[in-house]
Amino acid sequence: MKLRTLIVVSALFLPGVVSAASLVCTFNSDPLSCLTPSSYAFTDSLLWTSAGSAYESAAGMSVGTTPMNNSALAISWTGTSVDATNSVTITDMGGVIGRADEAPWVYAGPPVSGWTQPGTNGIPNLLVFQGPFLFSTSTVVMAADSTTHDVGTALVENMSNADPDTLTFSENLTAFGVDISSLGNVTDFTATLVAYDSSHDVLGTYTLDTNGTKVGGTCASLGKSPSHGGAGCNDAPFIAIGGTGWQISYVVISVTNDATGKPVGFALDGPLFSEGPQVPEPGAWLLAACGLAAMVWHRRRTIGRAR
């Protein structure tokens, strides 16, 4: 098993992110200042809403294509990054992955014209998670048909409790990061993020323990309708890993309950990542070398004829 050196750009803390001083983080079991979205020069991201027909329609946010709160969950889903250069497939061995929305409220157009709960006023009974992720009513987007709005931040949930999630990338990464939170009433948890290369060698392991900060589980302030003061907690912890020259083929994420040490379900917000220079396969190197040799031979032959 090969372990690599972690390279961090900076350790600045952003507004709205949990103070890293209260969290406990490690890299390959060594103490490390907890990372934030500014710790790496992330160049791309993924919105779970763009991950196909099983999610909300990226173009219209139509409630007709929003996932229902039923058993129609999946073993794996694939989404395309914002700049369309990478696709990400998330897989749960237990086969229980859900696409949820980060608020128990929907802003609907006529005839509702306001905030309402899913399952009422003709709005489908959506799968939602009242979690601590970033949520702002200012991000609500009008649908193409002007009849409904986006429900809020798009999340993906691991609902199997016992099984980790694997995120596989179509292009190798140099860095990966994502906001994370435990589901249900588990307020303190430990998240583990392991990065692998295409040979299934471990590049590194990053862990984050919420350490009594109680930033997991549900966000109480989202229990109120936004029209009556409901607001996001915006304090979900951030986990990340990466390094110069790394070729991350996939990552595995798992979460355990700090109180019991047992695995628990969790939710992920939109991930961030950086696609580094790709290392050509041996065949590509051989073709390039042959092409270069042919050019040199042709050049010498041309010069010889000129003489």
PyMOL commands that set and color helices and strands:
alter all, ss='L'
color gray80, all
select helices_A, chain A and resi 20-22+37-39+48-50+63-65+137-139+220-223+226-228+282-306
alter helices_A, ss='H'
color red, helices_A
select strands_A, chain A and resi 24-27+30-32+44-45+76-80+87-92+97-101+106-108+114-116+154-158+165-173+175-182+189-196+202-209+238-242+248-257+266-268+272-274
alter strands_A, ss='S'
color yellow, strands_A
deselect
rebuild
show_as cartoon
